[in-house]
Amino acid sequence: MTPDLHAPLNMPQIGSFTLLLGLALSAYAFGAGLYAILRSDDRLGETARRAGIAVFAAVTAASAILVYAAFSNDFSVAYIMHHSNRALPGAYKFAALWSGQEGSLLFWCWLLACYGLVLRLRHKVDTRLVAHASVVLSAVQIFFLVLVNFVACPFAMNIGAIPADGNGLNPLLQYPEMVIHPPMLYLGYVGMTVPFAFALAALIMRYPGEKWIHITRRWTMVGWMFLTCGIFLGSYWAYRVLGWGGWWGWDPVENASLLPWLTGTAFLHSVMMQEKRGMMKVWNMWLIFSTFLLAIFGTFLTRSGVVSSVHAFAESNIGPYFVVFLAIIFAACLFFFLKNRSHLESEHKLESLVSRESSFLFNNVLLLVAAFAVLWGTLFPVLSEWVTGHKVTVGPPFFNKVNIPIALFLLLLTAVGPLLAWRKTSAESLRKNFLIPAIIALAVGVVLVGMGIHPWQEVDYFYSLMTIMLSVLVAATIGSEFLRGGLVIARHNNTNILNGMWTLTRRNTRRYGGYIVHLGVVMSMIGFAGAAFYQNTEQELGFGDKMMIGGYTLVCKSYTQDDKPNYSSESAILDIYKGGKQIDTMYPEQRFYKASGQPATIVANRSTVMEDLYLVYTGKNPDTGRPIIKAHLNPLVWWIWSGAHFILVGTIVALCPNMHAVKKKVEAMVTAPARTVTGVAPVETGGD
């Protein structure tokens, strides 16, 4: 008799086996790698390296099998039954891999295996250092593979009859952004494991010199870039999907993603202190440790159920495992720090408060204060319940009150940074180079006050005005850096200014890529400043009825219903007028997903450089049967998403290798004045 190769239990069983195999290989990579280091056995160490590479193959196979189960509608697998259904579009069947607790942990394991593969294939960069880092990486992989094998197995089977259809994917996740957002966020979270592994390895082996910090910085930039993409994509998803008209609500899970971003940003900023001056070694080591710990902490918050969030998974018993893991990590970091702290002594001291070193230091302090404030506000409801038995909620007013002033000070440092030199900057040089950007910023402020932004009326108006002025100040200093260097190269090479700036950027990608990141940051900050002028209104609309918001008139032309295999929907058809002229037709919609029995909002949004017209279909009045429309007018939101693109481009530029200098004479002409007026350490990626 020929066996049934398509029996529903075959593939899940193979998936479970590959996960066990991955765990065994990770355990071997850890144990054999550690023993090889202690005994200086290169042959055994090579087998450990190859075992680590094989982990990638095993976890990849398991992930592929889970995706295959989703596409083949194998509802014998409990995870597929809970997170997919037959009518679910293909893109969301694939996204089911990370849409639930078990699948997302498997996805984490796979990403970590990918990072481990790259690390081990590049082992010749520094064989001993990579061997130590590989052992640390294997230890982290063991933890997550233990979870997916014994605590949250993605291949657990349904007991009893196999259902004809699944429960479907959460409607909030059935949006294009959610096919991209979680992978980007996880790439950032998981990516922080590699710099952590290098840092701990360097501390354990008392690694001489600064080579390890160069390797760690680049890995951190990669993880930071993905984390930034994930945060902005999550913000965009919240804006377009949740229908509340905002992009950041200081939700606990949102905050959890921001915490490692803040400490990672601080590390990328201060790492140049160690590279250039041999300073802040202890600070940098603990910044890396903290970034990884906070990435794991964010994963714990998402999965433990200790906080309530639209982004979090349901409450589970997985939280204590993360608590124990965090405790072990912290204990290991503290032990090796205390044992080898003499290896981290600074080589120089701060010589002047008006110097690039001081700007880095102040920047780091502000970033860490912001991180502590966000952490405290996020955990305060949990801590208050533990202490008093009553949960005290900390809302957006607390976070805004603390973090908006910090953000303004960071903008000021970002503007002043390009004007500071190492060790000490003269007051005359600072005045000379700061004067024109300051005048431009003040002129913009005067214009805005003349347009009706009166900072004495409301504190939000004051913050908004200061944000825009400081953003213009930063943009002016960045522009002056590009123009000054670009003009020198353009004159020497007899070319135009754009080619000069392009050559300038390619010759020092780290510095000028960082400037592009800064430009993206100030663009997003301008977008955030628009929140002070937000408007909204809500109205029931029948055929031909009108509603007004800002300078817009909305006229209800019709409303309609539709029925599709995956969902049914209701939507309104609204003609949009401005200045008496029709400029658009918008279709806000509400869907009802059949498999899950849950509703979802499809926002209609008209975005321009100046403002977004954002419409939400909230349902029908049961008494009149007429749709209820909520309209939001959100100024400057376009700038937030455009800034995110600049940040991404700038980070990629900063990761690119430098072009070789054409002539030493040109290099001297460009870099000599830069020692007086350039060389900012961009907050996000670092400078030269």
C-alpha positions as CSV (number, residue, x, y, z in Angstrom):
1,M,0.0,0.0,0.0
2,T,1.4,3.4,-0.9
3,P,1.7,5.8,2.0
4,D,-0.3,9.0,2.0
5,L,2.4,11.6,1.5
6,H,-0.2,14.4,2.1
7,A,-1.4,13.1,5.5
8,P,-2.0,16.2,7.6
9,L,0.3,15.1,10.4
10,N,3.4,14.5,8.3
11,M,4.6,18.1,7.7
12,P,3.9,19.3,11.3
13,Q,5.8,16.4,12.7
14,I,8.8,17.2,10.4
15,G,8.5,20.8,11.6
16,S,8.7,19.8,15.2
17,F,11.6,17.5,14.5
18,T,13.6,20.3,12.7
19,L,13.0,22.6,15.8
20,L,14.4,19.9,18.1
21,L,17.3,19.4,15.7
22,G,17.9,23.2,15.8
23,L,18.0,23.1,19.6
24,A,20.4,20.2,19.6
25,L,22.7,22.0,17.1
26,S,22.6,25.2,19.1
27,A,23.4,23.4,22.3
28,Y,26.4,21.8,20.5
29,A,27.5,25.1,19.0
30,F,27.4,26.6,22.5
31,G,29.0,23.7,24.4
32,A,31.7,22.7,21.9
33,G,32.4,26.4,21.1
34,L,33.0,27.2,24.8
35,Y,35.1,24.1,25.3
36,A,37.2,24.9,22.2
37,I,37.8,28.4,23.5
38,L,38.9,27.2,26.9
39,R,41.2,24.5,25.3
40,S,42.3,26.6,22.3
41,D,41.1,23.7,20.1
42,D,40.6,25.2,16.6
43,R,39.3,22.0,15.0
44,L,36.6,21.6,17.7
45,G,35.8,25.3,17.3
46,E,35.3,24.8,13.6
47,T,32.7,22.0,14.2
48,A,30.9,24.4,16.6
49,R,30.9,27.1,13.9
50,R,29.5,24.7,11.4
51,A,26.8,23.5,13.8
52,G,25.8,27.2,14.2
53,I,25.5,27.4,10.5
54,A,23.4,24.3,10.4
55,V,21.0,25.8,12.9
56,F,20.0,28.2,10.1
57,A,19.0,25.3,7.9
58,A,17.0,23.6,10.6
59,V,15.0,26.7,11.7
60,T,14.5,27.8,8.0
61,A,12.9,24.4,7.3
62,A,10.6,24.7,10.3
63,S,9.6,28.2,9.3
64,A,8.9,27.1,5.7
65,I,6.8,24.2,6.9
66,L,4.6,26.5,9.0
67,V,4.1,28.8,6.1
68,Y,3.3,25.8,3.9
69,A,0.7,24.8,6.5
70,A,-0.9,28.2,6.2
71,F,-1.1,28.1,2.4
72,S,-2.3,24.5,2.4
73,N,-5.1,25.3,5.0
74,D,-3.8,22.6,7.3
75,F,-6.2,23.4,10.2
76,S,-5.0,20.3,12.1
77,V,-2.2,22.7,13.3
78,A,-3.8,24.7,16.1
79,Y,-1.7,27.8,15.3
80,I,-2.9,27.8,11.6
81,M,-6.5,27.3,12.8
82,H,-6.3,30.3,15.1
83,H,-4.5,32.7,12.6
84,S,-5.6,31.8,9.1
85,N,-8.7,30.8,7.1
86,R,-9.4,29.6,3.5
87,A,-10.4,33.0,2.1
88,L,-7.4,34.8,3.6
89,P,-5.3,36.5,0.8
90,G,-1.9,35.0,0.2
91,A,0.1,37.9,1.6
92,Y,-1.7,37.6,5.0
93,K,-1.3,33.8,5.0
94,F,2.4,34.4,4.8
95,A,2.2,37.1,7.5
96,A,0.5,34.5,9.7
97,L,4.1,33.3,10.5
98,W,4.5,36.3,12.9
99,S,0.9,37.2,13.7
100,G,0.6,35.0,16.8
101,Q,2.7,34.1,19.9
102,E,4.1,30.8,18.7
103,G,4.8,31.9,15.1
104,S,6.4,35.1,16.1
105,L,8.8,33.3,18.4
106,L,9.7,30.9,15.6
107,F,10.2,34.0,13.3
108,W,12.5,35.4,16.0
109,C,14.5,32.2,16.0
110,W,14.8,32.3,12.2
111,L,16.0,35.9,12.1
112,L,18.6,35.1,14.9
113,A,19.7,32.1,12.8
114,C,20.1,34.4,9.8
115,Y,22.2,36.9,11.7
116,G,24.2,34.0,13.1
117,L,24.8,32.7,9.6
118,V,26.3,36.0,8.4
119,L,28.4,36.3,11.6
120,R,29.8,32.8,11.2
121,L,30.4,33.1,7.5
122,R,32.5,36.2,8.2
123,H,34.5,34.6,10.9
124,K,37.8,35.4,9.3
125,V,37.3,39.1,10.2
126,D,38.7,38.1,13.6
127,T,38.5,34.4,14.3
128,R,38.9,34.5,18.1
129,L,36.5,37.4,18.6
130,V,33.9,35.8,16.3
131,A,34.3,32.5,18.1
132,H,33.5,34.1,21.4
133,A,30.6,36.1,20.0
134,S,29.3,32.9,18.3
135,V,29.1,31.2,21.7
136,V,27.1,34.1,23.2
137,L,24.8,34.1,20.1
138,S,24.2,30.3,20.6
139,A,23.2,30.9,24.2
140,V,20.5,33.3,23.1
141,Q,19.4,31.0,20.4
142,I,19.1,28.1,22.9
143,F,16.6,30.2,25.0
144,F,14.3,30.9,22.1
145,L,14.5,27.4,20.7
146,V,13.6,26.0,24.2
147,L,10.5,28.3,24.1
148,V,9.3,27.1,20.6
149,N,10.0,23.5,21.5
150,F,8.5,23.2,24.9
151,V,6.5,26.3,25.9
152,A,4.9,27.8,22.8
153,C,5.2,25.2,20.0
154,P,3.9,26.4,16.6
155,F,3.2,22.9,15.5
156,A,0.9,21.9,18.3
157,M,-2.0,19.8,17.0
158,N,-5.7,20.3,17.4
159,I,-7.4,17.8,19.6
160,G,-10.5,16.2,18.1
161,A,-12.1,16.9,14.7
162,I,-10.2,19.1,12.3
163,P,-12.3,22.2,11.6
164,A,-13.4,23.0,8.1
165,D,-12.1,26.5,8.3
166,G,-9.9,28.6,10.5
167,N,-10.7,31.5,12.8
168,G,-9.0,34.0,10.5
169,L,-6.2,36.5,11.0
170,N,-6.9,39.4,13.3
171,P,-8.6,42.1,11.2
172,L,-6.2,44.8,12.5
173,L,-3.4,42.8,11.0
174,Q,-4.9,42.5,7.5
175,Y,-3.2,45.6,6.1
176,P,-0.2,45.8,3.8
177,E,1.9,47.6,6.5
178,M,1.5,44.6,8.8
179,V,3.2,42.4,6.2
180,I,6.3,44.6,6.6
181,H,6.1,46.2,10.0
182,P,6.7,43.2,12.3
183,P,9.6,41.8,10.2
184,M,11.3,45.2,10.3
185,L,10.8,45.5,14.1
186,Y,12.0,42.0,14.7
187,L,15.0,42.6,12.5
188,G,15.8,45.5,14.8
189,Y,15.2,43.7,18.0
190,V,17.1,40.5,17.0
191,G,19.8,42.6,15.3
192,M,20.8,44.0,18.7
193,T,21.9,40.5,19.7
194,V,25.0,40.7,17.5
195,P,26.5,43.8,18.9
196,F,25.7,42.5,22.4
197,A,27.5,39.3,21.6
198,F,30.6,41.1,20.3
199,A,30.6,43.5,23.3
200,L,30.3,40.7,25.9
201,A,32.9,38.6,24.0
202,A,35.3,41.5,23.9
203,L,34.8,42.1,27.7
204,I,35.3,38.4,28.5
205,M,38.5,38.1,26.5
206,R,39.8,41.6,27.4
207,Y,40.1,42.3,23.7
208,P,42.9,44.7,23.0
209,G,42.4,47.8,20.8
210,E,39.3,49.2,19.3
211,K,38.7,46.8,16.4
212,W,35.7,45.2,18.2
213,I,34.0,48.5,18.7
214,H,34.3,49.2,14.9
215,I,32.6,45.8,14.2
216,T,30.0,46.4,16.9
217,R,29.2,49.9,15.6
218,R,28.3,48.7,12.1
219,W,26.2,45.8,13.4
220,T,24.4,48.3,15.7
221,M,23.7,50.6,12.8
222,V,22.1,47.7,10.9
223,G,19.9,46.8,13.8
224,W,19.1,50.5,14.5
225,M,18.1,51.0,10.9
226,F,15.6,48.1,11.0
227,L,14.3,49.2,14.4
228,T,13.7,52.7,13.0
229,C,11.8,51.3,10.0
230,G,9.8,49.1,12.3
231,I,8.8,52.0,14.6
232,F,7.8,54.3,11.8
233,L,5.9,51.5,10.0
234,G,4.1,50.7,13.2
235,S,3.2,54.4,13.7
236,Y,2.0,54.5,10.1
237,W,-0.1,51.4,10.7
238,A,-1.7,52.9,13.8
239,Y,-2.4,56.1,11.9
240,R,-4.0,54.4,8.9
241,V,-5.7,51.4,10.6
242,L,-6.9,52.2,14.1
243,G,-9.0,55.2,13.0
244,W,-8.2,57.4,15.9
245,G,-6.4,60.1,13.9
246,G,-3.1,59.9,15.7
247,W,0.3,58.2,15.0
248,W,1.7,57.7,18.5
249,G,-0.3,57.2,21.6
250,W,2.5,56.2,24.1
251,D,1.1,52.7,24.1
252,P,3.2,50.3,26.3
253,V,4.3,48.2,23.4
254,E,5.1,51.3,21.3
255,N,7.2,52.5,24.2
256,A,8.9,49.2,24.5
257,S,10.1,49.5,20.9
258,L,11.3,53.1,21.6
259,L,13.5,52.1,24.6
260,P,16.2,50.1,22.7
261,W,16.1,52.7,19.9
262,L,17.0,55.5,22.4
263,T,19.9,53.6,24.0
264,G,21.1,52.3,20.6
265,T,21.0,55.9,19.4
266,A,23.1,57.0,22.4
267,F,25.6,54.3,21.7
268,L,26.0,55.3,18.0
269,H,26.5,58.8,19.2
270,S,29.1,58.2,21.9
271,V,31.0,55.4,20.2
272,M,33.1,58.0,18.5
273,M,34.3,59.2,21.8
274,Q,35.9,55.7,22.3
275,E,37.2,55.5,18.7
276,K,38.7,59.0,18.6
277,R,39.7,59.7,22.2
278,G,39.5,56.4,24.0
279,M,36.8,57.8,26.3
280,M,33.5,56.5,27.6
281,K,34.4,52.8,27.4
282,V,32.4,51.8,30.4
283,W,29.5,53.9,29.2
284,N,29.5,52.3,25.7
285,M,29.7,48.8,27.1
286,W,26.7,49.3,29.2
287,L,24.8,51.1,26.5
288,I,25.2,48.0,24.3
289,F,24.2,45.7,27.2
290,S,21.2,47.9,27.9
291,T,20.1,48.0,24.3
292,F,19.9,44.2,24.1
293,L,18.3,43.9,27.5
294,L,15.6,46.5,26.5
295,A,15.0,44.6,23.2
296,I,14.3,41.4,25.2
297,F,12.3,43.5,27.7
298,G,10.1,44.8,24.8
299,T,9.6,41.2,23.7
300,F,8.6,40.3,27.2
301,L,6.0,43.1,27.4
302,T,4.5,42.1,24.1
303,R,4.0,38.5,25.2
304,S,3.6,38.4,29.0
305,G,0.2,40.1,29.3
306,V,1.5,42.4,32.1
307,V,0.4,45.5,30.1
308,S,-2.7,46.1,28.0
309,S,-2.1,47.0,24.4
310,V,-3.7,46.7,21.0
311,H,-0.2,45.6,19.9
312,A,0.3,42.9,22.5
313,F,-0.5,39.2,22.3
314,A,-3.0,37.6,24.7
315,E,-1.9,36.9,28.2
316,S,0.2,33.7,28.5
317,N,2.5,31.8,30.8
318,I,5.6,32.8,28.8
319,G,6.4,35.9,30.9
320,P,8.3,34.2,33.7
321,Y,10.7,32.6,31.2
322,F,11.7,36.0,29.9
323,V,12.1,37.4,33.4
324,V,14.5,34.5,34.3
325,F,16.4,35.1,30.9
326,L,16.7,38.8,31.6
327,A,18.1,38.1,35.1
328,I,20.7,35.7,33.7
329,I,21.8,38.1,31.0
330,F,22.1,41.0,33.5
331,A,24.0,38.8,36.0
332,A,26.4,37.6,33.3
333,C,27.0,41.2,32.1
334,L,27.6,42.5,35.7
335,F,29.9,39.6,36.6
336,F,32.2,40.1,33.6
337,F,32.1,43.8,34.0
338,L,33.2,43.7,37.6
339,K,35.9,41.1,36.8
340,N,37.4,43.0,33.8
341,R,36.4,46.7,34.5
342,S,40.1,47.7,34.6
343,H,40.2,47.0,30.9
344,L,37.7,49.8,30.3
345,E,39.6,52.7,31.8
346,S,39.4,55.9,29.8
347,E,42.5,57.2,28.1
348,H,41.5,60.9,28.2
349,K,39.3,63.2,30.1
350,L,36.9,65.9,29.1
351,E,38.8,69.1,28.6
352,S,36.2,71.7,27.8
353,L,32.4,72.1,28.0
354,V,32.5,73.7,24.6
355,S,33.7,70.7,22.6
356,R,32.5,67.9,20.6
357,E,33.1,65.5,23.5
358,S,30.8,67.5,25.7
359,S,28.0,67.6,23.1
360,F,28.2,63.8,22.9
361,L,28.0,63.5,26.6
362,F,25.1,65.9,27.0
363,N,23.3,64.2,24.1
364,N,23.7,60.8,25.8
365,V,22.5,62.1,29.1
366,L,19.3,63.5,27.5
367,L,18.7,60.3,25.6
368,L,19.0,58.2,28.7
369,V,16.8,60.5,30.7
370,A,14.2,60.1,28.0
371,A,14.6,56.3,28.1
372,F,14.2,56.3,31.9
373,A,11.1,58.5,31.7
374,V,9.5,56.2,29.1
375,L,10.4,53.1,31.0
376,W,9.1,54.5,34.3
377,G,5.8,55.7,32.7
378,T,5.3,52.3,31.0
379,L,5.9,50.3,34.2
380,F,4.2,52.6,36.6
381,P,0.7,51.1,36.2
382,V,2.2,47.6,37.0
383,L,4.3,48.9,39.9
384,S,1.4,50.8,41.4
385,E,-0.8,47.7,41.3
386,W,1.9,45.6,43.0
387,V,2.4,48.2,45.7
388,T,-1.1,49.5,46.4
389,G,-3.3,47.0,44.8
390,H,-4.7,49.7,42.5
391,K,-3.5,50.3,38.9
392,V,-2.7,54.0,38.3
393,T,-2.5,54.7,34.6
394,V,0.1,57.1,33.1
395,G,-1.2,58.6,29.9
396,P,0.2,60.7,27.1
397,P,0.3,64.0,29.1
398,F,3.0,62.6,31.3
399,F,5.2,61.4,28.4
400,N,4.7,64.6,26.5
401,K,5.5,66.8,29.5
402,V,8.8,65.0,30.0
403,N,9.9,64.2,26.5
404,I,9.0,67.2,24.5
405,P,11.5,69.5,26.4
406,I,14.1,66.7,26.0
407,A,13.5,66.5,22.3
408,L,14.0,70.3,22.0
409,F,17.3,70.2,23.8
410,L,18.4,67.3,21.6
411,L,17.5,69.4,18.5
412,L,19.6,72.3,19.9
413,L,22.6,70.0,20.4
414,T,22.1,68.6,16.9
415,A,22.3,72.1,15.5
416,V,25.3,73.2,17.6
417,G,27.2,69.9,17.1
418,P,28.5,70.6,13.6
419,L,30.1,73.8,14.9
420,L,32.2,72.2,17.6
421,A,35.7,70.8,17.4
422,W,37.4,68.0,19.3
423,R,38.8,69.0,22.7
424,K,37.9,72.7,22.6
425,T,36.1,75.2,20.3
426,S,36.8,78.9,20.4
427,A,33.9,81.3,21.1
428,E,34.8,83.4,18.0
429,S,34.6,80.3,15.7
430,L,31.3,79.3,17.3
431,R,29.8,82.8,16.9
432,K,31.0,83.1,13.3
433,N,29.6,79.8,12.1
434,F,26.4,79.9,14.2
435,L,25.3,83.4,13.2
436,I,23.7,82.8,9.8
437,P,21.8,79.6,10.7
438,A,20.5,81.3,13.9
439,I,19.3,84.3,11.9
440,I,17.5,82.0,9.4
441,A,15.8,80.2,12.3
442,L,14.8,83.4,14.0
443,A,13.4,84.8,10.7
444,V,11.3,81.7,10.3
445,G,10.0,82.1,13.8
446,V,9.0,85.7,13.1
447,V,7.1,84.7,10.0
448,L,5.3,81.9,11.9
449,V,4.2,84.3,14.6
450,G,3.0,86.7,11.9
451,M,0.9,83.9,10.5
452,G,-0.9,83.4,13.7
453,I,1.2,80.9,15.8
454,H,1.2,82.8,19.1
455,P,3.3,80.9,21.6
456,W,2.0,83.0,24.5
457,Q,-1.6,81.6,24.0
458,E,-0.9,77.9,24.6
459,V,2.1,75.8,25.7
460,D,1.5,73.5,22.7
461,Y,1.9,76.5,20.4
462,F,5.2,77.4,22.1
463,Y,6.5,73.9,21.7
464,S,5.4,73.8,18.1
465,L,7.1,77.1,17.3
466,M,10.3,76.1,19.0
467,T,10.4,72.7,17.3
468,I,10.1,74.3,13.9
469,M,12.7,77.0,14.6
470,L,15.2,74.5,16.0
471,S,14.5,72.1,13.1
472,V,15.3,75.0,10.6
473,L,18.4,75.7,12.6
474,V,19.6,72.1,12.3
475,A,18.7,72.1,8.5
476,A,20.7,75.3,8.1
477,T,23.8,73.9,9.7
478,I,23.6,70.7,7.7
479,G,23.1,72.7,4.5
480,S,26.1,74.9,5.3
481,E,28.2,71.8,5.8
482,F,27.2,70.3,2.4
483,L,27.5,73.6,0.6
484,R,30.9,74.6,2.0
485,G,32.6,71.2,1.2
486,G,30.7,70.8,-2.1
487,L,31.8,74.2,-3.3
488,V,35.5,73.5,-2.6
489,I,35.3,70.2,-4.5
490,A,33.2,71.7,-7.3
491,R,35.8,74.5,-7.9
492,H,38.7,72.1,-7.8
493,N,37.1,69.5,-10.1
494,N,35.5,72.1,-12.4
495,T,32.1,70.6,-11.9
496,N,28.7,71.7,-10.5
497,I,27.8,72.0,-6.8
498,L,25.6,68.9,-6.8
499,N,28.4,66.7,-8.1
500,G,30.7,68.4,-5.5
501,M,28.3,67.5,-2.7
502,W,27.9,63.9,-4.1
503,T,31.7,63.5,-4.1
504,L,31.9,65.0,-0.6
505,T,29.4,62.5,0.7
506,R,31.0,59.5,-0.9
507,R,34.4,60.4,0.5
508,N,33.1,60.5,4.1
509,T,29.9,58.4,4.0
510,R,29.7,58.0,7.8
511,R,29.7,61.8,8.5
512,Y,27.5,62.9,5.6
513,G,25.2,60.0,5.8
514,G,24.7,61.0,9.4
515,Y,23.8,64.5,8.3
516,I,21.1,63.0,6.0
517,V,19.8,61.1,9.0
518,H,19.7,64.4,10.9
519,L,17.8,66.0,8.1
520,G,15.2,63.2,8.3
521,V,14.9,63.6,12.0
522,V,14.1,67.3,11.7
523,M,11.6,66.7,9.0
524,S,9.8,64.2,11.2
525,M,10.0,66.7,14.1
526,I,8.3,69.3,11.9
527,G,5.6,66.8,11.3
528,F,5.2,66.2,15.1
529,A,4.9,70.0,15.6
530,G,1.7,70.0,13.5
531,A,-0.1,68.1,16.3
532,A,-0.7,71.4,18.1
533,F,-3.1,72.5,15.4
534,Y,-5.1,69.3,15.1
535,Q,-8.9,69.6,14.5
536,N,-11.7,67.0,14.4
537,T,-15.5,66.9,14.1
538,E,-18.1,64.1,13.9
539,Q,-21.5,64.2,12.1
540,E,-24.3,62.0,10.8
541,L,-24.6,62.4,7.1
542,G,-27.6,61.6,4.9
543,F,-27.7,62.0,1.1
544,G,-26.6,65.5,0.2
545,D,-25.7,66.5,3.8
546,K,-22.6,68.6,4.4
547,M,-20.0,68.9,7.1
548,M,-17.2,71.4,7.5
549,I,-13.7,71.1,8.8
550,G,-11.0,73.6,8.3
551,G,-11.4,74.9,4.8
552,Y,-13.0,71.7,3.5
553,T,-16.6,70.9,2.8
554,L,-17.6,67.3,2.8
555,V,-20.8,66.3,0.9
556,C,-22.3,62.9,1.2
557,K,-22.9,61.7,-2.3
558,S,-24.0,58.1,-1.4
559,Y,-23.2,55.1,0.7
560,T,-22.9,51.5,-0.4
561,Q,-22.4,47.9,0.8
562,D,-20.3,45.1,-0.6
563,D,-19.8,41.4,0.1
564,K,-16.6,39.5,-0.5
565,P,-15.4,36.0,0.4
566,N,-13.2,37.3,3.4
567,Y,-15.4,40.2,4.6
568,S,-18.5,42.3,4.0
569,S,-18.3,46.1,4.1
570,E,-20.1,49.4,4.3
571,S,-18.7,52.7,3.0
572,A,-19.6,56.3,2.4
573,I,-18.9,58.2,-0.8
574,L,-18.0,61.8,0.0
575,D,-17.2,64.6,-2.4
576,I,-14.6,67.0,-1.0
577,Y,-14.7,70.7,-1.8
578,K,-12.2,73.4,-1.0
579,G,-12.7,77.1,-2.0
580,G,-16.0,76.1,-3.7
581,K,-14.2,73.6,-6.1
582,Q,-14.4,69.8,-5.9
583,I,-10.9,68.5,-5.3
584,D,-11.4,64.8,-4.5
585,T,-13.9,62.0,-3.7
586,M,-13.1,59.8,-0.6
587,Y,-14.4,56.5,0.5
588,P,-14.2,55.8,4.3
589,E,-15.1,52.2,4.9
590,Q,-16.0,49.7,7.7
591,R,-15.4,46.0,7.2
592,F,-16.8,42.9,9.0
593,Y,-14.5,39.9,8.7
594,K,-16.5,36.7,8.5
595,A,-14.1,34.2,9.9
596,S,-13.2,36.1,13.1
597,G,-16.5,37.9,13.4
598,Q,-14.6,41.2,14.1
599,P,-15.0,44.7,12.5
600,A,-12.2,46.8,11.2
601,T,-11.9,50.4,9.9
602,I,-10.6,51.4,6.5
603,V,-9.5,55.0,6.8
604,A,-9.8,57.4,3.8
605,N,-6.9,59.8,3.9
606,R,-6.0,62.7,1.6
607,S,-2.4,63.7,2.3
608,T,-0.6,66.9,1.2
609,V,2.5,68.6,2.3
610,M,0.5,70.9,4.5
611,E,-2.2,68.7,6.0
612,D,-4.0,65.4,6.0
613,L,-7.8,65.2,5.6
614,Y,-8.5,61.9,7.5
615,L,-12.0,60.4,7.4
616,V,-13.4,57.5,9.4
617,Y,-16.7,55.6,8.9
618,T,-17.8,54.9,12.4
619,G,-21.0,53.0,11.5
620,K,-24.7,53.8,11.1
621,N,-27.1,55.4,13.4
622,P,-29.5,52.5,14.3
623,D,-32.4,54.9,14.5
624,T,-32.0,56.7,11.2
625,G,-29.8,54.2,9.2
626,R,-27.5,57.1,8.1
627,P,-23.7,56.8,8.3
628,I,-21.7,58.6,11.0
629,I,-18.5,60.2,9.7
630,K,-15.6,61.4,11.9
631,A,-13.3,63.9,10.2
632,H,-9.8,64.8,11.4
633,L,-7.5,67.6,10.0
634,N,-3.9,66.7,10.8
635,P,-1.4,69.4,9.8
636,L,2.1,68.5,8.5
637,V,1.8,64.7,8.9
638,W,3.4,64.2,5.4
639,W,6.7,65.4,6.9
640,I,6.8,62.6,9.4
641,W,6.8,59.8,6.8
642,S,9.1,61.8,4.5
643,G,11.5,62.2,7.3
644,A,11.5,58.4,7.8
645,H,12.6,57.9,4.2
646,F,15.5,60.3,4.7
647,I,16.6,58.6,7.9
648,L,16.6,55.2,6.0
649,V,18.6,56.6,3.1
650,G,21.1,58.4,5.4
651,T,21.7,55.2,7.4
652,I,22.3,53.2,4.2
653,V,24.8,55.9,3.0
654,A,26.6,55.9,6.4
655,L,27.0,52.1,6.1
656,C,28.6,52.4,2.6
657,P,32.4,52.4,2.4
658,N,34.2,55.6,1.6
659,M,35.4,56.5,-1.9
660,H,39.1,56.9,-2.1
661,A,40.3,60.5,-2.0
662,V,41.1,61.8,-5.4
663,K,44.0,64.0,-4.4
664,K,45.5,64.7,-1.0
665,K,45.3,68.4,-1.8
666,V,41.5,68.3,-2.2
667,E,41.3,66.3,1.0
668,A,43.2,68.9,2.9
669,M,41.1,71.8,1.5
670,V,37.9,70.1,2.5
671,T,38.8,68.6,5.8
672,A,40.9,71.4,7.3
673,P,38.0,73.8,7.8
674,A,35.9,70.9,8.9
675,R,38.0,70.5,12.1
676,T,36.7,73.9,13.1
677,V,33.1,73.8,11.9
678,T,32.2,70.3,11.0
679,G,32.4,66.8,12.3
680,V,29.1,66.5,14.1
681,A,28.4,63.2,15.7
682,P,25.0,62.6,14.3
683,V,22.7,61.4,17.1
684,E,21.6,58.4,15.0
685,T,24.5,57.1,13.1
686,G,27.6,58.9,14.2
687,G,30.0,61.2,12.4
688,D,33.6,61.2,11.6
